Each structure stands twice: as structure tokens, then as C-alpha cells.
């Protein structure tokens, strides 16, 4: 979440809470398991395509902003 808030592209493992924090292909990239080839492919795609990396960073920042304290408190009160 911190990297997203800073506008950085995120590459994360497709497990647990990360599935909620990262929308694969939209706000970052999720890598299945710990396969080094899959990690290399995902990291390479971010490093090789500057425009896509900037887009992932920008959409990630917008996504991270939805997790502000005020938004979290408001959604808790609505629940």
C-alpha cells in the first residue's frame, strides 16, 4: 500500500490480503506463487515498459487513496 501511495508500480505475490490491495493488471501485478520465472517475467514487464509502469503507479496511487483514515472510518460506520 505504501508503494502504491507513492505512485510506484507494485509487483506482489498473489496471496491473502494482497489480492485486495492489488488489482492485477490495473493497480499492480500479482505473481502466482514463488516461481522465479514468473517473478522475472512480472518484474521485467515493469522494467521494460516505462509507460506501463507509470500507469500502474498512477492507478495504484488512486487506489491507495481510497484507504485513507477518513474513508476507512466512514466505511466502518456504515457497516
N, C-alpha and C positions, 0 to 999 in steps of 0.2 A: 504494500500500500504506500509506503514512504517513497519508493522509486516512482510509482505512478504519480503521486502528488507533486513530484519534482519534474514531471514530464519526460521521464526516461522510459524507453521500451522495456517491458518485463518479459522474461522467459522463466517459467516456473514449472515445477512438477505437477502433473495432473492428479492431485490427491486432495482429499479433505476440503478444508476451508479455502484453499487456493482456487478451487473451482468456482467459488462465489466471488472471489476477489479479482479474478482474471476471466474475461470473456474471450475465449480462444479465437484468435484471428481478428478481434475487434479492439480489445484493450490491452492485449499482450498475447503471448504464445504459451500454450500448455504442452509440455512434453510428457508422453506416456512412459512411466517407469524410470529406470535408471540406465537405459541403454545409451552408451556413449555415442553411438552413431546418430541416434535421434537428437541428442543434445547438440552434437556438432552441426547437424542439419539446421536445427532451430536457431542456434547462435550464429551460424553462417548466414542465414537468411536476413538476420537483423544487421549484421556487419556489412554484408554485400549490397544491401539496398537501403541507402540513406533516406530516401523519400518514405519508404515503408516504415522505417524505424522512427522517423519524425512523426508520422501519422499515428503509429501505435503509442508513442509518448504523449501526443496531444489528446487522443481519445482516452488514454489511461488517466490523464490529469483530470479530465471532465468526470470520469467515473469515480475517481478517488474523492472528488469534491462532494459527492453525494453521501460520503461517510463522515461529514463534519459532525461536531458535537451537537450543534443545533438540530441537524437533520435526524441524528440518532435519537436524541431526546424526544423530538416530535413523533417519530415513528413508534417509540416505546409508549408514549402517552396515548397514541391512537389504538394500540393493541389491547 
